[in-house]
Amino acid sequence: NKSEINKVILGGYFKIGVLAFLVSIPLTLGTLWGLTLIFARMYQLVMPFTISVWQVIVVALIYGMIYYIGSMLAKRKINQISLQEALKLYQE
């Protein structure tokens, strides 16, 4: 069934994408904090970096739209190939 193939192949990527997004927020904050320290020590330049909640929400919405568009394009390609080929490619 085509919907089962879509669910198997594309379903796992959503969880990985959400995990990557959640991990990237603290990494981004840490990087910005480190850059602020470097600029303050080396150049006596203080640039306060802040990330607000609305910015995180906007980025999450953009990420969701990109994921949705990408999954729609992938589903279209998956629907063009046969069931046996899709499963064989997925197992490799």
BELNORWO-V109989 format. One record per residue. N is the residue number from 1. SS is DSSP state (helix for helix, strand for strand, loop for the rest). Layout:
n=N ss=SS
n=N ss=SS
//
This chain:
n=1 ss=loop
n=2 ss=helix
n=3 ss=helix
n=4 ss=helix
n=5 ss=helix
n=6 ss=helix
n=7 ss=helix
n=8 ss=helix
n=9 ss=helix
n=10 ss=helix
n=11 ss=helix
n=12 ss=helix
n=13 ss=helix
n=14 ss=helix
n=15 ss=helix
n=16 ss=helix
n=17 ss=helix
n=18 ss=helix
n=19 ss=helix
n=20 ss=helix
n=21 ss=helix
n=22 ss=helix
n=23 ss=helix
n=24 ss=helix
n=25 ss=helix
n=26 ss=helix
n=27 ss=helix
n=28 ss=helix
n=29 ss=helix
n=30 ss=helix
n=31 ss=helix
n=32 ss=helix
n=33 ss=helix
n=34 ss=helix
n=35 ss=helix
n=36 ss=helix
n=37 ss=helix
n=38 ss=helix
n=39 ss=helix
n=40 ss=helix
n=41 ss=helix
n=42 ss=helix
n=43 ss=helix
n=44 ss=loop
n=45 ss=loop
n=46 ss=loop
n=47 ss=loop
n=48 ss=loop
n=49 ss=loop
n=50 ss=loop
n=51 ss=loop
n=52 ss=loop
n=53 ss=helix
n=54 ss=helix
n=55 ss=helix
n=56 ss=helix
n=57 ss=helix
n=58 ss=helix
n=59 ss=helix
n=60 ss=helix
n=61 ss=helix
n=62 ss=helix
n=63 ss=helix
n=64 ss=helix
n=65 ss=helix
n=66 ss=helix
n=67 ss=helix
n=68 ss=helix
n=69 ss=helix
n=70 ss=helix
n=71 ss=helix
n=72 ss=helix
n=73 ss=helix
n=74 ss=helix
n=75 ss=helix
n=76 ss=helix
n=77 ss=helix
n=78 ss=helix
n=79 ss=helix
n=80 ss=helix
n=81 ss=loop
n=82 ss=loop
n=83 ss=helix
n=84 ss=helix
n=85 ss=helix
n=86 ss=helix
n=87 ss=helix
n=88 ss=helix
n=89 ss=helix
n=90 ss=helix
n=91 ss=helix
n=92 ss=loop
//
